Each structure stands twice: as C-alpha cells, then as structure tokens.
C-alpha cells in the first residue's frame, strides 16, 4: 500500500522524534537513533505516522519508550 503522506514530512517527523527522544533520556541523536532502531521503534513510527503526527509529541515519546521497554529496552 502506497503512503498518502509525503516522504519528506515523515522523514522530518522521525528526525524530530529522534531528537526529542534523545533529549528526554539524555542521549545524543546517534544514541537515540540506535536505541530506537534496535527495538524496531523507527519502523513503528514510520508505519503509524498518520496517527502519531496528529498527537502530542511528548506523549508519543513516552508511548514509544514504553513500547521499547516491552521489547527489552532499559530506558
């Protein structure tokens, strides 16, 4: 199924998300990216962009952190 959202919008959102996640947990952007990638969170953010980008950003960071913990993450 083809995405109805421009790739640029999704990429900008994911980059901003990684940055915000890193700030929340005291990580560099690279560390945040690796952590999220390890627990498949980047793919989930991409898949659910349609809903995520309309919701509170900080709430989404906490939700994704919870998801990562369920997948074995320690943050």
N, C-alpha and C positions, 0 to 999 in steps of 0.2 A: 504494500500500500504506500503510495506516494504521500509525503508530508505536505500539509497545506500551509506550513509556516516557512518563511524564507530561512535558508540555512544561516545566513548572516545573523538573523535575530537569535536563533538557537545558540550559535557559537558565542555571541556576545553575552547571552544569559549564562551559559555554562562557565565562561571565563569569570564573570562577576560572581557567580556562585562559588567557584573555587576560591576566589579571593576572600569572600565573606566567611566561608568555612574556615579558611586558614586564620583569619583574624579572630574568629570565635574561639579557636582552640590553640592559638599561639604557634601556628605553623607558617612556614614560608609557602608561597604559592606552589612551588615544586613539591614540597612535602604534602600539602593538602591534595594536590592532583594525584600523587602516587597513592595516598591513603584511599581516596575516593575510587580510583581505578582498581585498586586491589579488591575492594568489596563490591565491585560492579555498580557502584552508585552513579558513575558518569553515564552509563548506558540507561539506567533507570531515569535519570534526569532528562536525557535526550528523548526517551520513549514517552515520558509524561509531561513534556514541556507545555503542551496545550493547557493543562490544568495548572501546573506549577507557576507559570509566569503571571497568572492572574491572582495569585495568593500572596500573603505576607512573606517577604523574603526571609526574615529571621525565623519565622515558624517553619519554613521549608528547610532551613539549615538544621534545626533541631530534629525535624522528622527524618531527614536523611542521616543524621548522626545516629538516631535510634535504629534505623534500617541497618546501618553499618555494624552497630553493636550486635544486632541479631545475626549478622553474617560472620561474627567473630572479631569485630573491631574492638579496640580498648578505649577509644575516646568517648 
